[in-house]
Amino acid sequence: MQLLMLSKPMFMGGFLILVCVGLALDLGLFKKNSPHTIGFKEALWRTIGWVSAGLLFGVVVYFFHHNLHEISNNYDYALYKQKYESGFELRDKMEQTAHAFSKEVSIQYITGYFIEYSLSVDNLFVMMLIFSSFKVAEKYQKNVLLWGVVGAVVMLFCFIFIGSALLIRFHWLIYVFVAILLYGGLKLLISKEDKDSKMDTENHPVVKWASKILPIAKQDHEGKFFSREDGKFVFTGLFLVLLVVEFTDLIFAVDSVPAILGITRDPYLVFFSNIFAIMGLRSLYFLLSHGLAGIHTLKYGLSSILIFVGMKMIFESWFKAIGFNYLHNLMVLGAIIAITVIFAVLFPQKAEKTARKPKKQRAE
């Protein structure tokens, strides 16, 4: 295979432009009067489009990922293999080594993408709960989603590159990541799910903390994050909702980043998979809100994924000894997702538990 050369700045610059344009399209920023919500059919096709784009990026990873690490010969591949604990084989001919490398990183990316996308679904369920609990009107949810996504991108960028660098330098941190994954998986498994539950908005720790240190508006301000009251600058109730959403993104980043670091140590693959999982979240949000939120088996699937990745990280040498590789990772993940969906279809929840629709309410 001939190496396709592309400079790192060109690759990352093109990727970031793609991300910005994609997020702007999905959030309707190019349309002044874009709708606050989208229908089920449009949300479905948009979600299919974003998932397809995420999977097709695996082809880009296959042909161009070596550029990000400035790999041009077998010695560079050997350094990469040692640094990131990769499993591809070094061959006598560089083209054969390049093929093995490209195959592994592209499948690792797709595996990580599915993991992060699955976790993002759970994150969206929590966002629905936040909007419902704080009584955020539909016309204001768009702005909160926009800045929530931007905040998630920034936090993931920091978590990924710092976490990956620390894991490479301090290998013992793997046990900290394993503990986070197992705790998250077991907590999901034993948690009781109540679709009609609400957050205690007044006693939420983020709201209490922000109310003590920030001047909070006492009146509604038509969906604004900031305003003025009696000549003083104040933060509105919608800004408090945004803080709760960002705090939720932070909590999910603590779970999601260790989850994919259990698949690959390569920070670029971790970043790409996380970003593509975030792109299209608005479409997925409305798809879920239109009736697909009744996937009651989701928590069991997510729990299984987190526990599997955690166990694989701690018993990695044993997994390698029995020949378990990146292809098997993808097969196990695919099986978990398939079983989760099949059980949700074969054993649906009772109608009275899923047919309730939240009443439209107004928020500041």
N, C-alpha and C positions, 0 to 999 in steps of 0.2 A: 504493500500500500504506500503510495507516495504521500509524504507528509505535506499537508496544506498549511502554508505559513501565513500567519496573521499576527500583527503585533498585539501585545497585551493591552495597550491603551485603546487601540482600534476595537478590539473585541469587547472590552468592558464598556467603552463609550457607546458602542452600538447596542449592547445589552441594556444599559441604563436608559438610553433613548427609547428603546422598545418598551421597557417597563413603564416609563412616564407616559408614553402615548397610550399604552394599554390601559393603565389605571384611569387616565383622563377619559377615554372612550367608555369604559365600564361605569364610571361615576357620572357620566353625562356632562362633563365640564365644557365640551365644545358646543353644547346647546344651551342657549340662554333660558329657554322655557322647557327644559327636559322634564319629563314626568317624575313625580316623587316616588312612584312605585311603577313596576312593570308587571304585566300579566303573566299567568302561568306558562303559556306557550312560548312567549318571548324569553322569559327567564330560563326555560328549558333549553332552547336553542342557543342562547348565549352561554349557558353553562357547558353544553356540549362543545361549543367552539373554544372556550377557554381550556377545557380539559384536553381537547385535541392539540391546542397550541403547546400546552405543557408537555405532552407526550412527544410531539414533533421536535421539541427542543433537544430531546435525547439524540436526534440525528446530528444536530449542531455540536453537541458535546462529543459525539463519536469522532467527527472530523476535525474539530478545532481545539479540543481541550488541552492538548499538549502545548499549545501556544501560551496559555496562561502560566505554565510552569517553565517555559523556555526550554523545552526538551528538544534536542536535535540529534542525539546519538544514544547508543545503548548504555553508556555510562550515566547519562542523565536519567534514563529510565530506572537504572539500578538505585540511584539516589532517591528517586521518588518512591520506589517500592519500599525502601528501608524507612524513609521519613514517615510515610503514611500507612505503613504496615499493610501494603496491598498484596493481593494474592496472585496477580498475573505472572506468567512465566517469562523469564528472560531467554530469548532464543539467539542463535548464532547470527541470523540475519535480522537487521534492524526492522525491516518491513514486517516480519512475523511478530517481533516484540511489539511494534506499534499497533498491530491489529489486536493482539491480546490485551494491551493497555486500553485501547479505545473501546473494546467490547466490555471490559470490566467497568470503566468509569461511566459509560452510558447506561448500563443496567443499574449501577449504584445510584445514579441520578434518578432514574425512573422509580426505583424502590423507595428512595427518600421522598420523592414527590408524592407517591401514594400515601406514605406515612403522614406527611405534613398536611396533605389535603384532608385526610380522615380526621386529623386532630382539629383542623380549621372548622369542620362541620360542628364539632362539639363547642368550639368557641362561638360560633354563630348562634347556637341554641342559648348560650349564656347572654349574648347580646339581645336576643329576643326577650329574655327574662328581664334584663335591665330596662329596656324600652317600655315594657309592660308595667314594671314596678314603679318606674318614675313617671309613667303616664306621658310618654313623649309622643306627640302627634306625628302622623306619618310624614307630613310635609317638612318636619325638622330632622327626621332620621337620616336623610341623605347627607347633610353636613356633618353629623356625628360620625357616620360611617366613613366619610372621606378622611377626616382627620384621625379617626381611629386606625385606618389602614396606613396612613402616612407614619403615624407613631409606631405601628407594628413593624414597618419596614426598617425604621431607624433602630429600634431596640433589637430586632433580629440581627441586623448588620453588626452591632456591637457585641451581642452575645456570641454570634457565630465565630468571628475572627479572634476574639479574646479567648473564648472557650476552647477553640481548636488549638491555638498557640499554647495555652496552658496545659492541655492534655498531652501535647507532643513533648513538652518540657518536663512536666510532672506527671508521670504515668500513674501514680497512686490516686490521682484525681478521678480515675475511672470508677473507683469504688463510691465516690461521692455521687457521680452521675448515675451509677447503678441504683443507689439508694433512692435518688429522686424518681427514677423510672418505676421502681418496684412500689414505692409509696404511692405514686400517682395511679398506677395500675390497680393496686389493691383498694385504694380509696374509691375509685370509680366502681369497682366490683361490688363493694358492700354498701355503697351509698343508696339511699332510698330516693327514687325519682318521683316527683309530684309535679305534673304538668301545670296545675293550677296554683303552684306555690308562688309567693312574691317575696322580693327582698324587703328587708326592713330598711327603707331608704333613709330614715332619720338617724338610725344608729349604725349605718354602714361606716366602717372605719375611715374610708377615704373622705366621705362627706363630713364626718366629725372633725377629721384633721384639717380639711380645707376650710371649714367654717370657723376654725379657731385662728387661722393665720391670714385668711383672705377676706376682704370686704365683699359680702354677698348681697345681691340685690333682694329687695323685699317685694318687688312687683314683677309682673310678666314683662318681657321685652322682645316679643315677636321673634323668637328663635335666634336671638343674638347671643354670642358668648360673652361679650363685654358691653357695658353701657355706662350711663351716668345717672346718678340720683342725687338731687340737691347739690349739683355741681361737683360731686365726687365720683371718681372712677370705681366701678363695681363689677364683680363677676356674677353672671346670671346662673339660674338653676340649670340651664342647658350645659353650661361649662362644667358644673359638678357632674353631670351625666357623662360628659366627655372624659373627665378625670377617672371615673369609675370604669369606663370602657378601656382607657389606656392601662389602668391597673390590671384589668382582666387580661389584656394582651401581654403584660409583663409576666403574669402567672403562667399563662400558656406557653410563653417563650421558655420558661424554666423547664417545662416538660418536653417541648418539641425539639429544642436544640440537642439535649442529651440523647433523645430518641434517634435522631438521624446520625449523630456522632457514633452511635452504635453500629451504623451501617458503613460509614466512611469517615475518615479523619480529614479528608480534603475539604478545606473551608469553602472553596469555590463551588463544589458540588452541593454542599450544605446550603450555601447562599442561594444558588439557582433554584433548588427544589423548594425552598421556603418562599422565595419571591413568586414563583409560578403558582404555588398553593394559595398565595394571597390575592393574586390577580384574578378577577372574576368573582370576588367574594360578594359584591353587591348583587350580582345575578343569582348566585347560589343562595343568598339571604332571602330573596323574594321567592325563589323556588321552594325553599323550605317553608316559608310562611304561607305558601299557597297549598299546603297539605302534605308535604313530605316530611314534616317534623314528627310524624308518628313512627319513626324508625326506632321502636322501643328497644331493639336489640343492640343499638349503637354503642351503648356504654360497655357492653360485654365485649364487643369487637375491639374497641379502643383499649380496654383493659388488657385484653389478650395481646395486642400489639406491643404495648408498653412493657408488659411482663416478659414477653418473648425477647424483645431487644435487650432488656436488662439482663436476663439470664445468659443471652448470647455474649454480652460484653464481659461478664464475669467468668464464663467458661469458654472463652474464645479459643484458647489453645486446644481444648478437648474437641470443639467443633471442627477446627482445622485438621485435627488428627484423624477424624472420621471422614474427611473429604468434603465437609460442608463449605460451600462457597457462595459467591454473590448471586448466582442463579438460584440456589436453594433459598436464599433470603427472599427473593422476589416470589418464588413459588409459595412459601409459607405465608407471606403477606397477602398474596392473591387469594389463597385458600381461606384465610381469616375473613377477608372482606366479602368473599362469595358466600360463606356460611352465614355471616351476619345478615346479609340481604335476603338470602333464601329463608332463613328462620323468621325474619320480619314479615315475609310474604305468606309463608305457610301457617304461621301462628300470630295473626294480627291481634292487637289489643281490642278489648271490648269497645263497641261503638260509643258508649256513653262516656268513655274516658278520653277519646280522641276527637269526638265530633264538636266539642265545645270551641267556640271562637271567641277570642278576646274582644271586648267592646272597644270601640274607638273612643279614645279619651284625649283630652287636651293637656298640654304641658307647656311650661315656659321654655 
